Structures are given as C-alpha cells and as structure tokens.
Amino acid sequence: MIEVSKAKGSYIYDKHNNRYLDFVAGVSACSVGHCNKDVINAIKNQSEKYMHVMVYGEFITEPSLDLAKLLSKNLPNSLNCTYFTNSGTEALEGSMKLARRHTGRTKIIAAKNAYHGSTMGALTLMGLEERKKPFEPLIPDVEFIDFNSIEDLEKIDEKTACVILETIQGSAGFILPKKGYLKFVKKRCQEVGALLILDEIQTGIGRTGKLFGFENFNCTPDIIVYGKGLGGGIPVGAFTGSKQLMDVLHVNPILGHITTFGANPVITAAALQTLKIILNSKIMEETLLKEKLLRQKLTHKLIKEIRGIGLMLCLIMKDFEIANKLVLQAKNEGLILFWLLIEKRAVRITPPLTISEKELEEGCDIITGILDSIE
C-alpha cells in the first residue's frame, strides 16, 4: 500500500519519499499530469471569486458556460448541448433517463462484459451476473448483445429506447469495435427510432489521439457520456446531445434531471483549463507517437497482445498469474500499473497524456525486466 505524500507530473511520491512512475493516471483521470500548474491556478483563481452558489441551472456561472461552449465548438454540430454532473456514472444515469423520456420506450440494449459504473442503473448494464446478483432487483427491461456482433443487432427493435456501448470496451480488455461496427449499430438505431449512446468515460478527452474516441470510427452517436480525463484530476462528468434532445428533460416532469453540485464553478474551471491545454497543444498528436513507442518497446514473449489506441493500452499476458505478478512487482520497482475488472489477463497502461518519451522508456524497461525475471 502506498501512503501518498505528493504527486507531480508523471510521478507519485510516498511518505518515505519513494518515487513511483505513474502508468495509470488515476485510471485515465489525470490526463494533463498530476498537479498541473495551469489547472491548479484555474482552481485557485475561481475559488477566490466564488465556489458553490446555487443548484445547477438556476444561475449562470462563467466557467461552466465557457466549458460548454468550448466542447460544442469541438464536437459535431449534432452534439451541441451539455449537462454537467459529478461523475461519469451519474452522466450515464442521466443519459438513460433522457433516452427513455425522449422515446417513451423502456427497453435498453447493452453489451456483454460492459462496464459503465457501479450505481444501480449503470450496474444493470453490466453483463456479469455474479457482480449484479447481490444487488438485484435492478432496472428492468435491459437486454444484452455481443460487442462486435452484427447478427445481434436484430435485437434492437421498435421497443428499444437506446443502445448503450463503450466506444472501446474497457474492463473487458480494451476491445476495439471492428471496422464499420458502430456505423451498423447507428444505422439500426435510426431504422427503429432508438438512440445510440456511447460511453466515452475512458476514451474521451484526447486519450485515443482524438478528442473523443468515436471520432476514430466515423460514427457520431446521439449522446456521448464522459468524465474522468476532462477534470484534470478533479471529479467531473457530462453527457452531451443535441439541444432539441436535451430539452426533453425540461418538461414532464419539470427538472427531469437535477444535481446540486453538477457544473460546480471550481470543477468546471479546472475542466476548462484541462480542455484548453489538450486542444491548444500537440498532446493528441503526440499520444499516437507515444503509442508507437510503447508498442516498439514492449515486445516480450510473455506479452501475447497489446490492445487499444493512443495511451489507452493494455498488455494481454499469458494468464492472470503473470499479469498479477507484473502489477505487484512493478510497484516494488517504482512503477504503477493496474488490472482490468473483467479481463484478468490484462495489465492497464493509461499514463498521463503529458508523459515524456524518456519516462515511457523508463517504465517499459521496468516491465520487460520484470518479465525476464518471471520467465
């Protein structure tokens, strides 16, 4: 167990001043590094003006408005209206409510081995019965399809309110959609009047070399759900759709989705600065170059496969035992790696997007050295 004393850039320090190179970034959350000075300044400046002032939506706060405008400017025209929440999971819950309210339908389609969060609604969408059973009954009228199965798309019918998919399946092992798959899903949704919701909580905000993961696959969803990397280390979530669609939550009932601290001005000030850093630099372009470096350096016979895009990567090991040893021994050697929830053979590599090539090489040398010792 690491007792954290401080964190800066790509490193975390414990109370004994041991330094750990961070290849996880708080599970994809610290996108611009730990304690980024510009993000900290944005937090300080805003907190000195005002912090929480009113339930979200009652007053206009400048950082929230500016953040919504900047997101809209950098998204497709159909994704122009954003609702901010406290977490990605809450945003996912809001998107489910929106889809049911918009369509008047109840059926929701999710993917097997999906992970969208741990609240009751999000947990319902997980295709692992052993993790859901202790909390049942959950939300009714949810059905599952196999991710990347074209044949399963026939389950999307006129009773379906929405299809909710991770753009890249995360906990299942960083599984990419096959060529054209998401477009086929969107087409089927349009045919039956259902909405396509893409969970961008892990793939969003530059991690795949694009601002959002769906941009890699030529498919624009009806709603995107995101969080994590947007906050620069501060908790945030959001869901974005068209203004016409989002307006549905205004009536029947009035205030169909409410949150006290959503769009908190200090949080959105941090998020706005994080987004500006990513958009106004070569971070996204460099993310793809860093992916190439990792793939070149991480060649070892115990690594069966490297999955993912950009700096959303995972190593697929021969078995769980090797994956577990790698994660645990890496910590002892000053490198933070992590597991995935569902794919037990996987080792997560999702460092801050600002990590240097030298730091990546340092981490790769630790990984290959450990694998040599396990062999």
C-alpha positions as CSV (number, residue, x, y, z in Angstrom):
1,M,0.0,0.0,0.0
2,I,1.4,3.4,-1.0
3,E,0.8,6.3,1.5
4,V,0.8,9.2,-0.8
5,S,2.6,12.4,0.2
6,K,2.6,14.3,-3.1
7,A,2.2,13.9,-6.8
8,K,3.7,15.9,-9.7
9,G,3.7,15.4,-13.4
10,S,4.1,11.7,-14.1
11,Y,5.2,10.7,-10.6
12,I,3.6,9.9,-7.3
13,Y,5.6,10.1,-4.0
14,D,5.0,8.2,-0.8
15,K,5.6,9.4,2.8
16,H,9.1,7.9,2.7
17,N,9.9,10.0,-0.5
18,N,9.9,6.9,-2.7
19,R,9.1,7.9,-6.3
20,Y,6.6,6.0,-8.5
21,L,6.3,6.5,-12.2
22,D,2.6,6.5,-12.9
23,F,1.4,4.4,-15.9
24,V,-2.2,4.6,-14.7
25,A,-3.1,8.3,-14.2
26,G,-5.8,7.6,-11.6
27,V,-7.4,5.2,-14.1
28,S,-7.2,7.6,-17.0
29,A,-8.3,10.6,-15.0
30,C,-5.1,12.7,-14.6
31,S,-4.8,13.5,-18.3
32,V,-2.5,16.5,-18.1
33,G,-0.4,15.1,-15.3
34,H,-0.5,15.4,-11.5
35,C,-0.9,18.9,-10.1
36,N,-0.6,20.6,-13.4
37,K,0.2,24.2,-12.6
38,D,-2.2,25.8,-15.0
39,V,-5.1,23.6,-13.7
40,I,-4.1,24.5,-10.1
41,N,-4.1,28.2,-11.0
42,A,-7.5,27.9,-12.6
43,I,-8.8,26.3,-9.4
44,K,-7.2,28.9,-7.2
45,N,-8.5,31.8,-9.3
46,Q,-12.0,30.6,-9.4
47,S,-12.2,29.6,-5.7
48,E,-11.3,33.1,-4.8
49,K,-14.2,34.5,-6.9
50,Y,-17.0,32.1,-5.9
51,M,-17.5,28.4,-5.4
52,H,-20.9,26.7,-5.0
53,V,-23.6,29.4,-5.3
54,M,-26.8,27.6,-6.3
55,V,-28.3,24.3,-7.5
56,Y,-27.1,23.6,-11.1
57,G,-29.1,25.5,-13.7
58,E,-30.5,28.3,-11.5
59,F,-27.6,30.7,-12.1
60,I,-25.2,31.2,-15.0
61,T,-21.6,30.6,-13.9
62,E,-18.9,31.7,-16.3
63,P,-16.5,28.7,-16.3
64,S,-19.4,26.3,-16.8
65,L,-20.8,28.3,-19.7
66,D,-17.3,28.7,-21.3
67,L,-16.6,25.0,-20.9
68,A,-19.9,24.0,-22.6
69,K,-19.2,26.4,-25.5
70,L,-15.7,25.0,-26.0
71,L,-16.9,21.5,-26.0
72,S,-19.6,22.4,-28.5
73,K,-17.1,24.1,-30.8
74,N,-15.0,21.0,-30.9
75,L,-17.8,18.4,-31.4
76,P,-20.0,17.6,-34.4
77,N,-23.0,20.0,-34.9
78,S,-25.5,17.5,-33.5
79,L,-23.6,17.3,-30.2
80,N,-24.1,20.9,-29.1
81,C,-25.8,20.8,-25.6
82,T,-24.1,19.6,-22.4
83,Y,-25.3,18.7,-19.0
84,F,-22.5,18.6,-16.4
85,T,-22.6,16.1,-13.5
86,N,-20.5,15.0,-10.6
87,S,-19.2,11.8,-12.2
88,G,-19.3,9.7,-15.4
89,T,-21.6,7.3,-13.8
90,E,-24.1,10.0,-13.0
91,A,-23.9,11.2,-16.5
92,L,-24.7,7.7,-17.7
93,E,-27.7,7.6,-15.5
94,G,-28.9,10.9,-16.9
95,S,-28.5,9.7,-20.5
96,M,-30.6,6.6,-19.7
97,K,-33.4,8.8,-18.3
98,L,-33.1,11.0,-21.4
99,A,-33.4,8.1,-23.8
100,R,-36.5,6.7,-22.1
101,R,-38.1,10.1,-21.8
102,H,-37.4,11.0,-25.4
103,T,-38.6,7.8,-26.9
104,G,-41.4,6.8,-24.5
105,R,-39.9,3.3,-24.5
106,T,-38.2,1.3,-21.8
107,K,-36.0,-1.3,-23.4
108,I,-32.3,-0.7,-23.2
109,I,-29.6,-2.7,-25.1
110,A,-26.2,-3.0,-23.6
111,A,-23.1,-5.1,-24.4
112,K,-22.0,-8.2,-22.6
113,N,-18.8,-7.6,-20.5
114,A,-19.6,-3.9,-20.4
115,Y,-18.7,-1.7,-17.5
116,H,-20.4,1.7,-17.1
117,G,-20.2,2.3,-13.4
118,S,-21.5,0.9,-10.1
119,T,-24.7,2.8,-9.4
120,M,-27.9,0.8,-9.7
121,G,-28.7,1.9,-13.2
122,A,-25.1,1.6,-14.5
123,L,-24.7,-1.8,-12.8
124,T,-27.8,-3.1,-14.6
125,L,-25.9,-2.6,-17.9
126,M,-23.0,-4.9,-16.8
127,G,-23.1,-8.3,-18.4
128,L,-21.6,-10.1,-15.4
129,E,-24.3,-11.7,-13.4
130,E,-22.1,-12.6,-10.4
131,R,-21.4,-8.9,-9.8
132,K,-25.0,-7.9,-10.2
133,K,-26.8,-10.6,-8.3
134,P,-26.1,-9.3,-4.7
135,F,-27.9,-6.1,-5.6
136,E,-30.9,-7.3,-7.5
137,P,-33.6,-6.4,-8.4
138,L,-32.0,-3.9,-10.7
139,I,-33.6,-1.8,-13.6
140,P,-35.9,-4.0,-15.7
141,D,-36.1,-4.3,-19.5
142,V,-32.4,-4.4,-20.2
143,E,-31.1,-6.9,-22.9
144,F,-27.6,-7.7,-23.9
145,I,-25.7,-8.1,-27.2
146,D,-22.2,-9.3,-28.0
147,F,-19.9,-6.4,-28.8
148,N,-18.9,-6.5,-32.5
149,S,-21.7,-9.0,-33.4
150,I,-23.6,-7.8,-36.5
151,E,-26.1,-10.6,-36.1
152,D,-27.1,-9.4,-32.6
153,L,-28.2,-6.1,-34.0
154,E,-31.6,-7.6,-34.8
155,K,-32.3,-7.4,-31.0
156,I,-32.5,-3.7,-31.5
157,D,-36.2,-3.2,-32.3
158,E,-39.2,-0.8,-32.1
159,K,-39.4,-1.3,-28.3
160,T,-35.8,-0.1,-27.8
161,A,-35.2,3.3,-26.2
162,C,-31.4,3.2,-26.6
163,V,-28.3,1.2,-27.2
164,I,-25.5,2.0,-24.8
165,L,-22.0,0.9,-25.7
166,E,-18.5,1.8,-24.7
167,T,-16.8,3.2,-27.8
168,I,-13.9,0.8,-26.8
169,Q,-14.8,-1.8,-24.3
170,G,-12.6,-1.0,-21.3
171,S,-12.8,-3.5,-18.5
172,A,-13.4,-6.3,-21.0
173,G,-9.9,-5.9,-22.3
174,F,-9.7,-2.7,-24.4
175,I,-11.6,-4.3,-27.2
176,L,-11.9,-2.0,-30.3
177,P,-15.1,-2.0,-32.5
178,K,-14.5,-3.9,-35.7
179,K,-14.5,-1.9,-38.9
180,G,-17.9,-0.4,-39.6
181,Y,-19.5,-1.9,-36.4
182,L,-20.5,1.3,-34.8
183,K,-21.9,2.6,-38.1
184,F,-24.0,-0.5,-38.4
185,V,-25.3,0.0,-34.8
186,K,-26.2,3.6,-35.5
187,K,-28.0,2.7,-38.8
188,R,-30.1,0.1,-36.9
189,C,-30.9,2.6,-34.2
190,Q,-32.1,5.1,-36.9
191,E,-34.2,2.4,-38.5
192,V,-36.2,1.7,-35.3
193,G,-36.1,5.1,-33.7
194,A,-33.7,4.3,-30.9
195,L,-30.9,6.4,-29.6
196,L,-27.2,5.5,-29.7
197,I,-25.4,6.4,-26.5
198,L,-21.6,6.0,-26.5
199,D,-19.7,5.8,-23.2
200,E,-16.6,7.9,-23.6
201,I,-15.6,8.0,-20.0
202,Q,-12.3,6.2,-20.7
203,T,-11.8,7.1,-24.3
204,G,-12.7,10.8,-24.1
205,I,-10.6,13.9,-23.9
206,G,-7.6,13.1,-26.1
207,R,-6.7,9.6,-24.8
208,T,-7.1,7.9,-28.2
209,G,-5.4,10.7,-30.3
210,K,-8.8,12.3,-31.0
211,L,-10.8,14.5,-28.6
212,F,-13.3,11.7,-28.3
213,G,-12.9,8.0,-29.2
214,F,-15.9,7.9,-31.6
215,E,-14.0,10.2,-34.0
216,N,-11.7,7.2,-34.8
217,F,-14.6,5.2,-36.1
218,N,-16.6,7.6,-38.3
219,C,-19.8,7.3,-36.2
220,T,-21.5,10.2,-34.4
221,P,-23.8,9.0,-31.6
222,D,-26.9,10.7,-30.4
223,I,-25.5,11.1,-26.9
224,I,-21.9,10.9,-25.5
225,V,-21.2,10.3,-21.9
226,Y,-17.8,11.3,-20.4
227,G,-15.8,12.4,-17.4
228,K,-12.5,11.2,-16.0
229,G,-9.9,13.0,-18.1
230,L,-11.9,16.2,-18.5
231,G,-11.3,17.2,-14.9
232,G,-7.5,17.0,-14.9
233,G,-7.7,15.1,-11.6
234,I,-10.9,16.7,-10.3
235,P,-14.2,14.7,-10.3
236,V,-16.5,15.6,-13.2
237,G,-18.9,14.0,-15.6
238,A,-21.1,15.2,-18.5
239,F,-23.5,14.0,-21.2
240,T,-23.9,15.8,-24.5
241,G,-26.6,15.6,-27.2
242,S,-28.5,18.0,-29.4
243,K,-30.3,21.0,-27.9
244,Q,-33.6,19.6,-29.1
245,L,-33.0,16.2,-27.5
246,M,-31.7,17.6,-24.2
247,D,-34.7,20.0,-23.9
248,V,-36.8,16.9,-23.3
249,L,-35.6,16.9,-19.7
250,H,-37.3,20.3,-19.1
251,V,-40.8,19.1,-19.0
252,N,-43.0,16.1,-17.9
253,P,-41.6,16.4,-15.3
254,I,-40.1,19.8,-14.9
255,L,-36.4,19.5,-14.0
256,G,-36.3,15.9,-15.2
257,H,-32.7,15.6,-14.1
258,I,-31.4,17.6,-11.1
259,T,-28.0,17.8,-9.4
260,T,-26.8,20.2,-6.7
261,F,-23.1,20.2,-7.5
262,G,-23.1,19.5,-11.2
263,A,-21.2,22.2,-13.1
264,N,-19.7,23.4,-9.9
265,P,-17.7,26.5,-11.0
266,V,-14.4,25.4,-9.4
267,I,-14.7,22.0,-11.1
268,T,-15.6,23.4,-14.5
269,A,-12.8,25.9,-14.2
270,A,-10.4,23.0,-13.8
271,A,-12.0,21.2,-16.6
272,L,-12.0,24.2,-18.9
273,Q,-8.2,24.7,-18.3
274,T,-7.6,20.9,-18.9
275,L,-9.5,21.0,-22.2
276,K,-7.6,24.2,-23.3
277,I,-4.3,22.5,-22.6
278,I,-5.2,19.5,-24.7
279,L,-6.7,21.5,-27.6
280,N,-4.0,24.1,-27.7
281,S,-1.1,21.8,-27.8
282,K,0.2,18.8,-29.7
283,I,-0.8,16.4,-26.9
284,M,-3.3,14.4,-29.0
285,E,-0.9,14.1,-31.9
286,E,1.9,13.0,-29.6
287,T,-0.4,10.4,-28.0
288,L,-0.3,8.3,-31.1
289,L,3.5,8.7,-31.3
290,K,3.8,7.5,-27.7
291,E,1.6,4.5,-28.6
292,K,4.1,3.5,-31.3
293,L,7.0,3.9,-28.8
294,L,5.2,1.7,-26.3
295,R,4.4,-1.0,-28.9
296,Q,8.1,-1.0,-30.0
297,K,9.5,-1.2,-26.5
298,L,7.1,-3.7,-25.0
299,T,8.0,-6.8,-27.1
300,H,8.3,-9.9,-24.9
301,K,7.2,-13.5,-25.3
302,L,5.1,-13.3,-22.2
303,I,3.0,-10.4,-23.7
304,K,0.5,-12.1,-26.0
305,E,-1.0,-8.9,-27.4
306,I,-1.2,-5.1,-26.9
307,R,-4.7,-3.7,-27.3
308,G,-6.1,-0.2,-27.6
309,I,-5.3,3.1,-29.2
310,G,-3.1,6.0,-28.2
311,L,-2.5,6.0,-24.5
312,M,-5.4,3.7,-23.7
313,L,-3.5,0.4,-23.9
314,C,-3.4,-2.9,-22.1
315,L,-1.0,-5.8,-22.2
316,I,-2.6,-9.2,-22.5
317,M,-0.5,-11.6,-20.7
318,K,-0.4,-15.4,-20.9
319,D,-2.6,-15.8,-17.8
320,F,-3.8,-13.9,-14.7
321,E,-0.8,-15.1,-12.6
322,I,1.7,-13.4,-14.8
323,A,-0.4,-10.2,-15.0
324,N,-0.8,-10.1,-11.2
325,K,3.0,-10.6,-10.7
326,L,3.8,-7.9,-13.1
327,V,1.5,-5.3,-11.4
328,L,2.7,-6.2,-7.9
329,Q,6.4,-6.4,-8.7
330,A,6.3,-3.2,-10.8
331,K,5.1,-1.3,-7.7
332,N,8.1,-2.6,-5.8
333,E,10.3,-1.2,-8.5
334,G,8.7,2.2,-8.7
335,L,6.2,1.8,-11.5
336,I,2.4,1.9,-11.1
337,L,0.4,-0.5,-13.3
338,F,-3.1,-1.7,-12.7
339,W,-5.5,-4.5,-13.5
340,L,-8.8,-4.5,-15.5
341,L,-12.0,-5.5,-13.8
342,I,-13.2,-8.2,-16.3
343,E,-10.2,-9.3,-18.4
344,K,-8.0,-10.9,-15.8
345,R,-5.0,-11.4,-18.1
346,A,-4.8,-7.6,-18.8
347,V,-2.4,-5.0,-17.4
348,R,-3.5,-1.4,-17.8
349,I,-1.2,1.2,-19.3
350,T,-3.0,4.6,-19.3
351,P,-0.4,7.2,-18.2
352,P,-0.9,10.9,-18.2
353,L,-1.1,12.2,-21.8
354,T,1.8,14.6,-20.9
355,I,4.2,11.8,-20.0
356,S,7.6,12.1,-21.8
357,E,9.2,9.6,-24.1
358,K,12.0,9.2,-21.6
359,E,9.6,8.3,-18.9
360,L,7.8,5.9,-21.1
361,E,11.1,4.2,-21.9
362,E,11.9,4.0,-18.2
363,G,8.6,2.3,-17.5
364,C,9.0,-0.1,-20.4
365,D,12.4,-1.1,-19.2
366,I,11.0,-1.9,-15.8
367,I,8.2,-4.0,-17.3
368,T,10.5,-6.1,-19.6
369,G,13.0,-6.5,-16.8
370,I,10.2,-8.0,-14.5
371,L,9.0,-10.3,-17.3
372,D,12.5,-11.5,-17.8
373,S,12.7,-12.5,-14.2
374,I,9.3,-14.2,-14.3
375,E,10.2,-16.3,-17.3
